[in-house]
Amino acid sequence: MEPSINEQQRLRRESLSELKAIGINPFPAELFPVNTFAQEILTNFENNPDNFKEVVIAGRLMARRIMGKAAFAVLQDSSAKIQIYVNRDEICPNEDKTLYNNVFKKLLDIGDIIGVKGYVFFTKTGEISVHVSSLTLLSKCLNPLPLPKEKDGIIYDAFTDPEARYRMRYVDLIVNPEKKDIFLKRSKLIQSLRNLFNERGYLEVETPILQAIHGGAAARPFKTHHNALDMPLYLRIANELYLKRLIVGGFDGVYEFAKNFRNEGIDRTHNPEFTGLEIYVAYKDYNWMMDFVEEMIEKAAIDVNGTTDATVGDNNISFARPYQRLTMAEAIKKYADFDIEGKSEEDLGQFAKSIGCEVTSDMGSAKLIDEIFGSKAEGHLIQPTFITDYPIEMSPLTKKHREKEGLVERFELFVNGKEIANAYSELNDPIDQKERFEDQLKLAERGDEEAMAMDHDFIRSLEYGMPPTSGLGIGIDRLTMMLTNQSSIQEVLFFPQMRPEKGL
């Protein structure tokens, strides 16, 4: 059902019709030759006034103050807001004053996109402004903008409702332009990582999103069906197994910024669709990768914010290396006062229950340890901390620890109590890998919906020989949250997943 329109929308549509009636196309196709931006003018005009004698700028009309034959208005482009000065006799040099009297004064609305040509000057009050010599309507805005109003120092009607902001991000970015900074920093973060990898000679690649076997992570997948092949397919939960196939094929370093999909809950740190970075480097191990992660995160913090220090909620975080390193057993002993070494599944289950964890019959020892760690240790890891040496059952794609029985060479990086990176010394023994997959199948039989599936082709690839390799996965969304001080993942995604909107 099409939504009904309100009075303001009706009036804007009437203005649209009147514009067409007087011969003005409210959605022209012609190129408009923008040659500068508001922020460039505001930053450089005072020192270089001669560079701004002929400017062409375009943006949204955000405010207007009519004073008879002249008017001041505010134009907002992608960079900033700037004042413009419009004089009737200058934009209408002939006897026909329709453009000013009818169009500018009456038929233009706040939110309309206009283009102006003119020169930059200082007003009597010292404000940098554009003196308009010609004005063009570029796009009519048919919905009123939810602009805030200020009275007696109090802001009213600000567009702050999270659900409305996320659902209509296009409006959010118009009326809350400061939110753009989050996404600019996100882009800087990705570029920082990409530049580092490219400098090292690692290759950026693409791997399938539709996969016959969901693998590379413990997660519940989205399932679909391919009609032509008459077979089930899964949206990618991780790209790990494909990237390691490329290491088998002879690349020494590959990486991918991948859209992953997991059919799980939505909360402040989880979205069903998210961006993960994965990188695999041959002839390295997890100790080397820890050093590399310290380097890349420190560099990213500087590239994004100009400093290694960041405010995350109530905490001041330093991303300067080195980072604290604790084994999982050490962290649990330190924060839960419980030694997991040598404990049976029954012992672990009893302790987990005693600290309030929900224990179910499908949980093995590894999941119980993970629950204990998450309940008692994770929240204490405020400064960047590597947690290392995980139980083998938790890590079916990881090489067995070279010294510690029952553990694997794996680490996760925690910041502000949240995991943002996961890395291994990659398992490259095909016989061991097959046995690990078989163990995962047993967990699936016990009811574990996140257990990995058997991937015979991946095992076959390992049988051709994969060099010793270290792999890393980083949650780009969570790292962006850390570097922009956002408590919700929805704030760092342009279009987070939402329930269908009523009435549409």
Phi, psi and omega in degrees: 000129181287134180296145176285157180258150179267183185297317181295321178296321179297316181297322179293325177290328175293320177297322178301314180295319180295321177299315179297323183294330180264012172089016179257123177281115182284353179222064185292154182264345187294148174298138173247118193279067178303134179234000177201174181229159185303314183295325177298319178296311184297327183279323193247349187299314186301321182273339183223062185298331182293341181280356187232036179275339177223091182251148174231118187222149181222151178173192182270141173283114186252344177197158183206136178228107184274133178227065180072246183276001180220164181204151169251145178216167177244128178250131178244117174254195185292346185255324185186182174256146177216147178280142173236149179245125183241122177248130186305312187285346178272322178274348175231074186291341179265187183290334181284111182255020184302319184301322180273307188292320183264310187284297187295316185282327190242318191264345172279145180235157174300130183106342177299145177264123182234159172240140180228150172239148180169205179227158184264142180210169172265131173286174179299333179270004176087015181268131177293128184216162175256121176276112190276129175255336174210150185223136181228132172282126183253332178195130181275134177266116186265352176243134179294141178280140178279070184279139178289154178236144181243133176216125180055039178079004181251133180270129178244152172059031176292147181274083188239351181297119185303315183297317179295320181295315182290324182289323180242063183302328179299323177286319178306315183290334178285309189269344174236065188299341178295339179293339178301330184300326178300316185281332173294320178291325176300316179296320178297322178299310181298319181293323179299313180295316181299317180298317180298313182296318181293323177299328180277355178087014178278148187261129174279130185229173175233139179233164187297141172270321174273120186232142179287332179229125179279121183208175178095354179196163175264100184199157177274125185270164165274136183245139177222187183223132177266116187293314185295320179271351181050057182211151176286147174225159182235141171289141185305127170265338176194159181252011188304311189292328177288319180296322178290330173301325179288329173295318174303320183289350173120000175279137181276339179203125178226150177212161180207134167270107193242140168279120178247158186223125180227128188275070187227187185291162176247127174211197187290345179236006181227134171229140183303330176247125183214166181255124176240141170260131171232138180222139181230130183232124182287152176066026177236166175229183186290337176293316175299319183295326177299316178297319181293320179296318177303316180297314185289323181288319177299314179297317181298318179300318179291317181295327183277314188243356180079007182202158175275353180268143179213146173264124178233104186063235180267005187250145172262118185253136172252120177267010177288137178281161002275166179254152177299145178231126178225142170286161179299319179297319179296320181294318179293320179295321182290317188257340179248353182054046181217130181264113184276347185293128179079003183277143178281168177300323179294316178300315181296319179296318180296317180293318179302316178297322184294337179257011173093010177284147175276119184249129179238166187291338182277358182279127170269185181302318183298316180293325177295318177297319179297321177297317180296315179299313181297324182285320191249335187251319190306316183294344179273350187271076184278303176288152181310124185220131174270125171258125189239168168061078184268158174299145185299326183294335181279349193221073187289354180247014190246144180292140177300146181297137184289344183233333189250115181297137176082001181240167178233164182270084184224148170222156168235144176259126179248138175221131179054036177079010182233143177279130180237351180209150183217131185212156181224162147276114191289138176290122180237012176268110185295328180291313177299318181299318179297319178296322178294318177299321179296323175296323177295323177297324177294321177295322178297322178295332177281355177109007180282106183285349180261000181296148181283153177270160176288131178237094184293325180293321178297318177299318179299320179298320178295331179294340174276353175099112172250128180297161173308131189217146170245137180236153183220140170236133179234134173279106183297322181296314182293320179295322175299319177303317181296317187278350178242006178057052177246135183268351182235135178296334180297335181285340183252005175249130178303314186227079178294159181292133181227157171293154177304141181280132179296137177091354180242000000 
